[in-house]
Amino acid sequence: MVVSAVARKTVVVVEDNADNRALVGAILEGRYDVVPYPSGPDALIGCHRSPPDLILLDIALPGMDGTQVLGALRADPALAGVPVVALTADAAAESRETYLAMGFDDFIAKPILHAQDLRDAVERLIRN
């Protein structure tokens, strides 16, 4: 009898704050393979080598911010179709629409107060 292992989907977390990377990893643990990157350039190299199923992208990154990383992802034919969720402390009422208009697929405000909101967003975007 051969049992086939079902490969879990991969979620990349691009976040310069180690505590936030750990929190997102803990929220998604057991459901997805979570690959953390502390910077945009590191994430771009890693994602190009092994394209993920979804990217959670901090906006306020040093050097290369999240909107610049998004632009590079969308310009890369191998990564252009990967869903990208903006993770940001910018929780103003109009922020969601602003980030969606930039090309992000969803928006999650930090701090993440409801883990289920993050899990729901990831599940919805990976399933589609």
DSSP file (Angstrom, degrees, kcal/mol; ACC not computed):
  #  RESIDUE AA STRUCTURE BP1 BP2  ACC     N-H-->O    O-->H-N    N-H-->O    O-->H-N    TCO  KAPPA ALPHA  PHI   PSI    X-CA   Y-CA   Z-CA
    1    1 A M              0   0    0      0, 0.0     2,-0.5     0, 0.0     0, 0.0   0.000 360.0 360.0 360.0 125.7    0.0    0.0    0.0
    2    2 A V        -     0   0    0      2,-0.0     2,-0.6     0, 0.0     0, 0.0  -0.878 360.0-161.0-103.5 126.6    1.4    3.3   -1.1
    3    3 A V        -     0   0    0     -2,-0.5     2,-0.4     2,-0.0     0, 0.0  -0.927  11.1-147.9-106.9 120.8    0.4    6.4    0.9
    4    4 A S        -     0   0    0     -2,-0.6     2,-0.4     1,-0.0    -2,-0.0  -0.735  11.1-132.6 -91.3 134.5    1.0    9.7   -1.0
    5    5 A A        -     0   0    0     -2,-0.4     2,-0.6     1,-0.0    -1,-0.0  -0.678  15.7-133.7 -83.3 134.3    1.9   12.7    1.1
    6    6 A V        -     0   0    0     -2,-0.4     2,-0.2     1,-0.0    -1,-0.0  -0.793  23.4-126.1 -88.9 121.7   -0.1   15.8    0.2
    7    7 A A        -     0   0    0     -2,-0.6     2,-0.2     1,-0.1     3,-0.1  -0.469  22.2-129.2 -69.3 132.1    2.3   18.7   -0.1
    8    8 A R        -     0   0    0     -2,-0.2    24,-0.1     1,-0.1     2,-0.1  -0.503  26.7-103.3 -78.5 152.7    1.3   21.6    2.0
    9    9 A K        -     0   0    0     22,-0.4    24,-2.7    -2,-0.2     2,-0.5  -0.398  34.5-125.0 -71.2 151.8    1.1   25.1    0.5
   10   10 A T  E     -a   33   0A   0     22,-0.2    43,-2.3    41,-0.1    44,-1.1  -0.879  21.1-169.0-107.4 130.7    3.9   27.5    1.1
   11   11 A V  E     -ab  34  54A   0     22,-2.8    24,-2.5    -2,-0.5     2,-0.4  -0.979  10.1-151.7-117.9 123.4    3.4   30.9    2.7
   12   12 A V  E     -ab  35  55A   0     42,-2.6    44,-3.3    -2,-0.5     2,-0.5  -0.782   5.0-158.6 -92.6 136.8    6.2   33.4    2.6
   13   13 A V  E     -ab  36  56A   0     22,-2.4    24,-2.9    -2,-0.4     2,-0.7  -0.970   4.0-168.4-117.1 115.7    6.3   36.0    5.4
   14   14 A V  E     +ab  37  57A   0     42,-3.2    44,-2.8    -2,-0.5     2,-0.3  -0.901  32.4 137.4-106.4 106.7    8.4   39.1    4.6
   15   15 A E        -     0   0    0     22,-2.4     6,-0.1    -2,-0.7    24,-0.1  -0.964  46.2-153.4-155.2 127.1    8.7   41.0    7.9
   16   16 A D  S    S+     0   0    0     -2,-0.3     2,-0.7    44,-0.2    -1,-0.1   0.692  78.9  83.8 -78.9 -17.3   11.8   42.7    9.5
   17   17 A N     >  -     0   0    0      1,-0.2     4,-2.2     2,-0.0     3,-0.2  -0.778  67.6-155.1 -91.2 117.0   10.5   42.3   13.0
   18   18 A A  H  > S+     0   0    0     -2,-0.7     4,-2.4     1,-0.2     5,-0.2   0.852  93.5  54.5 -60.2 -36.8   11.4   38.8   14.4
   19   19 A D  H  > S+     0   0    0      2,-0.2     4,-2.4     1,-0.2    -1,-0.2   0.906 108.8  48.0 -65.0 -40.6    8.5   38.8   16.8
   20   20 A N  H  > S+     0   0    0      2,-0.2     4,-2.5     1,-0.2     5,-0.2   0.892 110.7  51.3 -67.1 -38.8    6.0   39.5   14.1
   21   21 A R  H  X S+     0   0    0     -4,-2.2     4,-2.3     1,-0.2    -2,-0.2   0.927 111.8  47.9 -60.9 -43.5    7.5   36.7   11.9
   22   22 A A  H  X S+     0   0    0     -4,-2.4     4,-2.5     2,-0.2    -2,-0.2   0.894 110.5  51.6 -64.6 -40.5    7.2   34.3   14.8
   23   23 A L  H  X S+     0   0    0     -4,-2.4     4,-2.3     2,-0.2    -2,-0.2   0.946 111.6  45.5 -62.2 -49.2    3.6   35.4   15.5
   24   24 A V  H  X S+     0   0    0     -4,-2.5     4,-2.1     1,-0.2    -1,-0.2   0.910 112.6  52.5 -61.9 -41.2    2.5   34.8   11.9
   25   25 A G  H  X S+     0   0    0     -4,-2.3     4,-1.1    -5,-0.2    -1,-0.2   0.910 110.0  48.1 -59.8 -42.4    4.4   31.5   11.9
   26   26 A A  H  < S+     0   0    0     -4,-2.5    -2,-0.2     1,-0.2    -1,-0.2   0.879 110.4  51.6 -66.7 -37.8    2.6   30.4   15.0
   27   27 A I  H  < S+     0   0    0     -4,-2.3    -1,-0.2     1,-0.2    -2,-0.2   0.883 119.6  34.9 -65.0 -38.5   -0.8   31.4   13.6
   28   28 A L  H >X S+     0   0    0     -4,-2.1     3,-1.9    -5,-0.2     4,-1.6   0.487  88.3 131.0 -96.5  -4.4   -0.2   29.4   10.4
   29   29 A E  T 3< S+     0   0    0     -4,-1.1     4,-0.1     1,-0.3    -3,-0.1  -0.165  73.7  14.8 -53.6 136.1    1.7   26.6   12.0
   30   30 A G  T 34 S+     0   0    0      2,-0.5    -1,-0.3     1,-0.1     3,-0.1   0.189 120.9  65.1  86.2 -18.1    0.5   23.1   11.0
   31   31 A R  T <4 S+     0   0    0     -3,-1.9   -22,-0.4     1,-0.3     2,-0.3   0.759 109.1  14.4-102.3 -34.5   -1.6   24.4    8.1
   32   32 A Y  S  < S-     0   0    0     -4,-1.6     2,-0.7   -24,-0.1    -2,-0.5  -0.921  75.9-106.8-138.5 158.3    1.1   25.7    5.8
   33   33 A D  E     -a   10   0A   0    -24,-2.7   -22,-2.8    -2,-0.3     2,-0.5  -0.846  42.5-154.7 -84.4 117.6    4.9   25.6    5.3
   34   34 A V  E     -a   11   0A   0     -2,-0.7   -22,-0.2   -24,-0.2   -24,-0.1  -0.855  12.1-170.0-103.1 125.4    5.9   29.1    6.5
   35   35 A V  E     -a   12   0A   0    -24,-2.5   -22,-2.4    -2,-0.5     2,-0.3  -0.953  12.3-154.2-116.4 112.7    9.1   30.5    5.1
   36   36 A P  E     -a   13   0A   0      0, 0.0   -22,-0.2     0, 0.0   -24,-0.0  -0.635  12.9-176.7 -92.0 145.6   10.3   33.8    6.7
   37   37 A Y  E     -a   14   0A   0    -24,-2.9   -22,-2.4    -2,-0.3    -2,-0.0  -0.998  18.9-153.1-134.9 137.1   12.4   36.5    5.2
   38   38 A P  S    S+     0   0    0      0, 0.0     2,-0.3     0, 0.0   -24,-0.1   0.571  77.4  29.0 -85.8  -8.3   13.6   39.6    7.1
   39   39 A S  S  > S-     0   0    0      1,-0.1     4,-2.0    22,-0.1     5,-0.1  -0.972  76.0-114.5-149.1 161.6   13.9   41.8    4.0
   40   40 A G  H  > S+     0   0    0     24,-0.4     4,-2.7    22,-0.3     5,-0.2   0.934 113.9  49.9 -62.1 -49.7   12.5   42.5    0.6
   41   41 A P  H  > S+     0   0    0      0, 0.0     4,-2.1     0, 0.0     5,-0.2   0.910 111.1  50.0 -58.9 -41.4   15.7   41.6   -1.3
   42   42 A D  H  > S+     0   0    0      1,-0.2     4,-2.5     2,-0.2    -2,-0.2   0.920 112.1  48.6 -60.5 -42.8   16.0   38.3    0.6
   43   43 A A  H  X S+     0   0    0     -4,-2.0     4,-3.2     1,-0.2     5,-0.3   0.905 108.6  52.7 -65.1 -41.9   12.4   37.5   -0.2
   44   44 A L  H  X S+     0   0    0     -4,-2.7     4,-1.8     2,-0.2    -1,-0.2   0.914 112.1  45.5 -62.1 -42.2   12.8   38.2   -3.9
   45   45 A I  H  X S+     0   0    0     -4,-2.1     4,-1.8    -5,-0.2    -2,-0.2   0.946 116.8  44.8 -64.1 -48.4   15.8   35.9   -4.2
   46   46 A G  H  X S+     0   0    0     -4,-2.5     4,-2.3     1,-0.2    -2,-0.2   0.893 113.5  48.9 -64.9 -41.1   14.1   33.2   -2.2
   47   47 A C  H  < S+     0   0    0     -4,-3.2    -1,-0.2     1,-0.2    -2,-0.2   0.853 109.3  52.8 -68.7 -34.1   10.7   33.4   -4.0
   48   48 A H  H  < S+     0   0    0     -4,-1.8    -1,-0.2    -5,-0.3    -2,-0.2   0.892 112.2  45.8 -67.3 -38.0   12.4   33.4   -7.4
   49   49 A R  H  < S+     0   0    0     -4,-1.8    -2,-0.2     1,-0.3    -1,-0.2   0.883 135.0  12.1 -69.6 -39.5   14.3   30.2   -6.4
   50   50 A S  S  < S-     0   0    0     -4,-2.3    -1,-0.3    -5,-0.2    -2,-0.1  -0.752  83.1-142.3-143.4  89.5   11.1   28.5   -5.0
   51   51 A P        -     0   0    0      0, 0.0   -41,-0.1     0, 0.0    -3,-0.1  -0.285  19.6-144.2 -59.0 129.9    7.9   30.3   -5.8
   52   52 A P        -     0   0    0      0, 0.0   -41,-0.2     0, 0.0     3,-0.1  -0.270  17.4-121.8 -84.8 176.0    5.4   30.2   -2.9
   53   53 A D  S    S+     0   0    0    -43,-2.3     2,-0.3     1,-0.3   -42,-0.2   0.667  93.6   4.3 -88.6 -20.8    1.6   29.9   -3.0
   54   54 A L  E     -b   11   0A   0    -44,-1.1   -42,-2.6    28,-0.2     2,-0.4  -0.976  63.2-145.6-161.9 150.2    1.1   33.2   -1.1
   55   55 A I  E     -bc  12  84A   0     28,-2.4    30,-3.0    -2,-0.3     2,-0.6  -0.989   1.6-159.0-126.1 128.1    3.2   36.1    0.3
   56   56 A L  E     -bc  13  85A   0    -44,-3.3   -42,-3.2    -2,-0.4     2,-0.5  -0.939  25.2-166.5-101.2 117.2    2.5   38.1    3.4
   57   57 A L  E     -bc  14  86A   0     28,-3.2    30,-2.9    -2,-0.6   -42,-0.2  -0.919  16.8-143.2-122.8 114.6    4.4   41.3    2.9
   58   58 A D  E     - c   0  87A   0    -44,-2.8    30,-0.2    -2,-0.5     3,-0.2  -0.402   9.7-151.3 -63.6 146.5    5.2   44.0    5.5
   59   59 A I  S    S+     0   0    0     28,-1.6     7,-2.6     1,-0.2     2,-1.8   0.888  83.2  62.4 -88.0 -45.6    5.0   47.5    4.1
   60   60 A A        +     0   0    0     27,-0.3    -1,-0.2     5,-0.2   -44,-0.2  -0.549  69.9 150.2 -88.0  77.0    7.5   49.3    6.4
   61   61 A L        -     0   0    0     -2,-1.8     2,-0.1    -3,-0.2   -22,-0.1  -0.833  49.1-109.1-104.6 145.5   10.7   47.4    5.5
   62   62 A P  S    S-     0   0    0      0, 0.0     2,-2.2     0, 0.0   -22,-0.3  -0.471  92.5  -1.2 -72.7 144.7   14.1   49.0    5.7
   63   63 A G  S    S+     0   0    0     -2,-0.1     2,-0.5   -24,-0.1   -24,-0.0  -0.429 138.2  34.9  81.2 -68.5   15.8   49.7    2.4
   64   64 A M  S    S-     0   0    0     -2,-2.2   -24,-0.4     4,-0.0     5,-0.0  -0.948  85.1-147.8-123.2 107.2   13.2   48.3    0.0
   65   65 A D    >>  -     0   0    0     -2,-0.5     4,-2.2     1,-0.1     3,-0.6  -0.177  29.3 -98.3 -76.5 170.9    9.7   48.8    1.3
   66   66 A G  H 3> S+     0   0    0     -7,-2.6     4,-2.5     1,-0.3     5,-0.1   0.800 121.2  55.3 -59.4 -33.1    6.8   46.5    0.7
   67   67 A T  H 3> S+     0   0    0     -8,-0.4     4,-1.9     2,-0.2    -1,-0.3   0.871 109.1  48.2 -70.7 -33.7    5.4   48.5   -2.2
   68   68 A Q  H <> S+     0   0    0     -3,-0.6     4,-2.0     2,-0.2    -2,-0.2   0.894 111.2  50.3 -69.0 -40.2    8.7   48.3   -4.0
   69   69 A V  H  X S+     0   0    0     -4,-2.2     4,-2.6     2,-0.2    -2,-0.2   0.923 108.9  52.3 -62.3 -43.9    8.8   44.5   -3.3
   70   70 A L  H  X S+     0   0    0     -4,-2.5     4,-2.8     1,-0.2     5,-0.2   0.919 107.5  52.2 -58.3 -44.2    5.3   44.2   -4.7
   71   71 A G  H  X S+     0   0    0     -4,-1.9     4,-1.4     1,-0.2    -1,-0.2   0.903 110.6  47.4 -59.0 -42.2    6.4   46.0   -7.9
   72   72 A A  H  X S+     0   0    0     -4,-2.0     4,-0.7     2,-0.2    -1,-0.2   0.888 112.2  50.3 -67.0 -39.0    9.3   43.6   -8.3
   73   73 A L  H >< S+     0   0    0     -4,-2.6     3,-0.9     1,-0.2     6,-0.3   0.932 111.0  47.6 -63.7 -45.5    7.1   40.6   -7.7
   74   74 A R  H 3< S+     0   0    0     -4,-2.8    -1,-0.2     1,-0.2    -2,-0.2   0.765 109.6  54.4 -68.8 -24.8    4.5   41.7  -10.3
   75   75 A A  H 3< S+     0   0    0     -4,-1.4    -1,-0.2    -5,-0.2    -2,-0.2   0.623  91.7  83.8 -82.8 -13.3    7.3   42.4  -12.8
   76   76 A D  S XX S-     0   0    0     -3,-0.9     4,-2.0    -4,-0.7     3,-1.8  -0.819  71.1-151.2 -94.2 113.4    8.6   38.9  -12.5
   77   77 A P  T 34 S+     0   0    0      0, 0.0     4,-0.3     0, 0.0    -1,-0.1   0.801  96.1  55.4 -55.0 -30.5    6.7   36.5  -14.8
   78   78 A A  T 34 S+     0   0    0      1,-0.2    -4,-0.1     2,-0.1    -5,-0.1   0.718 122.2  26.7 -74.5 -20.1    7.4   33.6  -12.5
   79   79 A L  T X4 S+     0   0    0     -3,-1.8     3,-1.8    -6,-0.3    -1,-0.2   0.470  90.0  99.4-119.8  -6.5    5.9   35.4   -9.5
   80   80 A A  T 3< S+     0   0    0     -4,-2.0    -2,-0.1     1,-0.3    -1,-0.1   0.792  86.9  47.3 -57.8 -31.1    3.4   37.9  -11.0
   81   81 A G  T 3  S+     0   0    0     -4,-0.3    -1,-0.3    -8,-0.1    -2,-0.1   0.460  82.2 112.7 -92.1  -0.7    0.4   35.6  -10.2
   82   82 A V  S <  S-     0   0    0     -3,-1.8   -28,-0.2    -9,-0.1   -29,-0.1  -0.576  74.8-115.9 -73.8 127.4    1.3   34.9   -6.6
   83   83 A P        -     0   0    0      0, 0.0   -28,-2.4     0, 0.0     2,-0.4  -0.390  31.3-161.1 -63.5 138.8   -1.2   36.4   -4.2
   84   84 A V  E     -c   55   0A   0     19,-0.2    21,-3.2   -30,-0.2    22,-0.9  -0.989   5.0-160.0-127.7 127.0    0.3   39.1   -2.0
   85   85 A V  E     -cd  56 106A   0    -30,-3.0   -28,-3.2    -2,-0.4     2,-0.4  -0.916  18.5-130.8-107.2 127.1   -1.2   40.3    1.3
   86   86 A A  E     -cd  57 107A   0     20,-2.4    22,-3.0    -2,-0.5     2,-0.6  -0.624  18.0-164.9 -74.8 128.1   -0.1   43.7    2.7
   87   87 A L  E     +cd  58 108A   0    -30,-2.9   -28,-1.6    -2,-0.4     2,-0.3  -0.973  28.0 150.2-111.9 117.0    0.7   43.5    6.4
   88   88 A T  E     - d   0 109A   0     20,-1.9    22,-2.8    -2,-0.6   -30,-0.0  -0.998  57.3-138.3-152.2 150.6    0.9   47.0    7.9
   89   89 A A  S    S+     0   0    0     -2,-0.3     2,-1.5    20,-0.2    20,-0.1   0.499  80.1 106.1 -81.2  -5.3    0.4   49.1   11.0
   90   90 A D        +     0   0    0      1,-0.2    -2,-0.1     5,-0.1    -1,-0.1  -0.616  40.5 161.4 -76.3  91.9   -1.3   51.6    8.7
   91   91 A A        +     0   0    0     -2,-1.5    -1,-0.2    19,-0.1    18,-0.1   0.063  14.5 142.2-106.6  24.2   -4.8   50.9    9.8
   92   92 A A    >>  -     0   0    0      1,-0.1     3,-1.6     2,-0.1     4,-0.5  -0.270  65.6-107.9 -62.2 154.6   -6.5   54.1    8.6
   93   93 A A  T 34 S+     0   0    0      1,-0.3     3,-0.3     2,-0.2     4,-0.3   0.836 118.6  43.2 -55.5 -37.7  -10.0   53.7    7.2
   94   94 A E  T 3> S+     0   0    0      1,-0.2     4,-1.9     2,-0.1    -1,-0.3   0.510  89.5  91.2 -88.6  -3.7   -8.9   54.3    3.6
   95   95 A S  H <> S+     0   0    0     -3,-1.6     4,-2.7     1,-0.2     5,-0.3   0.887  79.9  56.9 -61.9 -41.9   -5.8   52.1    3.8
   96   96 A R  H  X S+     0   0    0     -4,-0.5     4,-2.4    -3,-0.3    -1,-0.2   0.943 110.4  43.9 -55.1 -50.7   -7.4   48.9    2.7
   97   97 A E  H  > S+     0   0    0     -4,-0.3     4,-2.3     1,-0.2    -1,-0.2   0.871 111.9  54.7 -63.6 -37.1   -8.6   50.5   -0.6
   98   98 A T  H  X S+     0   0    0     -4,-1.9     4,-1.1     2,-0.2    -2,-0.2   0.939 111.7  42.5 -62.0 -48.2   -5.2   52.2   -1.1
   99   99 A Y  H  X>S+     0   0    0     -4,-2.7     5,-2.0     1,-0.2     4,-0.6   0.869 113.0  52.1 -70.2 -36.3   -3.3   49.0   -0.8
  100  100 A L  H ><5S+     0   0    0     -4,-2.4     3,-1.1    -5,-0.3    -1,-0.2   0.903 107.7  53.2 -64.8 -38.9   -5.7   47.0   -2.9
  101  101 A A  H 3<5S+     0   0    0     -4,-2.3    -1,-0.2     1,-0.3    -2,-0.2   0.786 102.2  59.8 -65.8 -26.9   -5.5   49.7   -5.6
  102  102 A M  H 3<5S-     0   0    0     -4,-1.1    -1,-0.3    -5,-0.1    -2,-0.2   0.664 129.9 -93.5 -73.9 -16.1   -1.7   49.3   -5.6
  103  103 A G  T <<5S+     0   0    0     -3,-1.1   -19,-0.2    -4,-0.6    -3,-0.2   0.441  78.1 139.8 116.6   1.0   -2.1   45.6   -6.5
  104  104 A F      < -     0   0    0     -5,-2.0    -1,-0.3     1,-0.1   -19,-0.2  -0.468  48.5-141.1 -71.3 151.5   -2.1   43.8   -3.2
  105  105 A D  S    S-     0   0    0    -21,-3.2     2,-0.3     1,-0.2   -20,-0.2   0.694  76.7  -6.7 -88.1 -20.5   -4.7   41.0   -3.1
  106  106 A D  E     -d   85   0A   0    -22,-0.9   -20,-2.4    -7,-0.1     2,-0.4  -0.952  63.3-129.8-162.7 176.9   -5.7   41.6    0.5
  107  107 A F  E     -d   86   0A   0     -2,-0.3     2,-0.4   -22,-0.2   -20,-0.2  -0.998  13.9-175.5-143.1 128.0   -4.8   43.7    3.5
  108  108 A I  E     -d   87   0A   0    -22,-3.0   -20,-1.9    -2,-0.4     2,-0.2  -0.994  21.0-139.1-127.1 124.3   -4.2   42.7    7.2
  109  109 A A  E     -d   88   0A   0     -2,-0.4     4,-0.3   -22,-0.2   -20,-0.2  -0.567  30.3-100.1 -81.8 144.3   -3.6   45.4    9.8
  110  110 A K  S    S+     0   0    0    -22,-2.8     2,-0.2    -2,-0.2   -19,-0.1  -0.859  99.7  53.8-107.2 147.9   -1.0   45.0   12.5
  111  111 A P  S    S-     0   0    0      0, 0.0     2,-0.9     0, 0.0    -2,-0.1   0.495  89.6-132.1 -69.9 150.6   -1.0   44.2   15.3
  112  112 A I        +     0   0    0      1,-0.2     3,-0.2    -2,-0.2    -2,-0.1  -0.636  33.2 172.8 -76.2 107.6   -2.9   41.1   14.3
  113  113 A L        +     0   0    0     -2,-0.9     2,-0.5    -4,-0.3    -1,-0.2   0.754  67.4  41.7 -90.1 -27.0   -5.6   41.0   16.9
  114  114 A H    >>  -     0   0    0      1,-0.1     3,-1.2     2,-0.0     4,-1.0  -0.907  62.9-165.4-127.9 103.9   -7.7   38.1   15.5
  115  115 A A  H 3> S+     0   0    0     -2,-0.5     4,-2.4     1,-0.3     3,-0.3   0.834  88.9  62.9 -56.1 -34.7   -5.6   35.2   14.2
  116  116 A Q  H 3> S+     0   0    0      1,-0.2     4,-2.9     2,-0.2    -1,-0.3   0.836  95.5  59.3 -64.1 -31.7   -8.7   33.8   12.4
  117  117 A D  H <> S+     0   0    0     -3,-1.2     4,-2.1     2,-0.2    -1,-0.2   0.918 108.7  44.8 -61.6 -42.2   -8.8   36.9   10.2
  118  118 A L  H  X S+     0   0    0     -4,-1.0     4,-2.4    -3,-0.3     5,-0.2   0.942 114.0  48.5 -66.8 -47.3   -5.3   36.1    9.0
  119  119 A R  H  X S+     0   0    0     -4,-2.4     4,-2.6     1,-0.2    -2,-0.2   0.903 111.6  50.7 -59.6 -41.0   -6.0   32.4    8.5
  120  120 A D  H  X S+     0   0    0     -4,-2.9     4,-2.6     2,-0.2    -1,-0.2   0.915 110.4  48.5 -63.2 -43.7   -9.2   33.2    6.6
  121  121 A A  H  X S+     0   0    0     -4,-2.1     4,-2.2     2,-0.2     5,-0.2   0.923 113.6  46.8 -63.5 -44.5   -7.4   35.6    4.2
  122  122 A V  H  X S+     0   0    0     -4,-2.4     4,-2.5     2,-0.2     5,-0.3   0.944 113.8  47.8 -63.1 -48.1   -4.7   33.0    3.5
  123  123 A E  H  X S+     0   0    0     -4,-2.6     4,-2.1    -5,-0.2    -2,-0.2   0.915 112.0  49.8 -60.0 -44.8   -7.1   30.2    3.0
  124  124 A R  H  X S+     0   0    0     -4,-2.6     4,-1.2    -5,-0.2    -1,-0.2   0.905 115.3  42.4 -62.8 -43.0   -9.3   32.3    0.7
  125  125 A L  H  < S+     0   0    0     -4,-2.2    -1,-0.2    -5,-0.2    -2,-0.2   0.849 115.0  48.4 -76.9 -34.1   -6.4   33.4   -1.5
  126  126 A I  H  < S+     0   0    0     -4,-2.5    -2,-0.2    -5,-0.2    -1,-0.2   0.862 109.7  53.5 -72.7 -35.4   -4.6   30.1   -1.7
  127  127 A R  H  <        0   0    0     -4,-2.1    -1,-0.2    -5,-0.3    -2,-0.2   0.839 360.0 360.0 -68.2 -33.3   -7.8   28.3   -2.6
  128  128 A N     <        0   0    0     -4,-1.2    -1,-0.2    -5,-0.2    -2,-0.2   0.465 360.0 360.0 -78.4 360.0   -8.5   30.6   -5.5
